[in-house]
Amino acid sequence: MTKQFFVIGGEYKDAEFNEPEEGSHRVFGPFFTYEEAEQVWRQRSERSRSQAYTRYQIVSSAHHPQRPSARQKAALAAIGVAAAH
């Protein structure tokens, strides 16, 4: 099984980060290397640096590999990341 990486996160109701604000969470990925996911995580985290209740993290999953969609490739290209595959 190939490991895939995702960046997940968004705004939370408070600084305990237990309950997300409805409709604010997003998932980016799949990424086929940790480094690709880290670039997106860093970009999202830096954009939301001044928002104390916003947090993103990298998670991994061991699913069968998928090819990135055209939309995913375009999103990665927009932030200067080359898509795997």
N, C-alpha and C positions, 0 to 999 in steps of 0.2 A: 504494500500500500504506500502511496505517495502522500507525504504530508503537505497540506495546504495551510495557508495562513490568511487570516482575516483581521481587519482593523474594525473594531466595534466601539461605539460610544455615543455620547451626546450629552444633553443637559440633564442634571438631576435636581430633585426638589430641595435638597440641602447638602451640606458638606459631609454628610455621612456616606453619600453615594450608594444608598440602598434602593431608593425608589426613583426611577427615571421620570422626567416630565413626559407626559403623553405626546407621542408624535415626534419627539426630538431625536430618537435614536436612529443611527445609521449603521450600515454594514458595508464595508469596502472590501472587495476581493472576489474570488480567491486569488492569492498570490502564491507563486510556486517556490519562492525563496523568502527567507526571513528578511533579507535586506530590502527586497521590494516592499514588503509590508512595513518595515521600519521607516522607509522614506515617506510613505503615506501617513503613518502614525505621526511622524515628526512634523510634517506639513500641517496636519489637522490640529495637532497640539499647539503649535506655534500660532496658528490663526486664532485659537480660543484662549490664549494665555491670560488675557485680562478677564475672562469669565470664570469666576471661582467655582461655579457649580458644574462645569463641563469637564468631562474626562473621556479619554480614548485609551484603548489597550489593544494589544496584539494577542490573538488566540490562534491555536492551531487545531487542525483536524486531520485525521488519517482517512480520507475518502479516496475514491478512485479519481484520478486527475481529470480535470475539465479543461477545455481550451477556453481562453478568455473570449468573451463576446466582443463584437465590434465596439459596443458602448463602453465596455471595460477598458479596451485598448485605448479608446479616445480619451477617457478620463485619466488614464495613466500618462498618456502623451501630453495632456494639458499641464501636468505638473512635472514633466520632464523625466518620467520613468518609462523605460522600455518594458513592454509586456513579455513574459516568458511564452514560449511556443509560438 
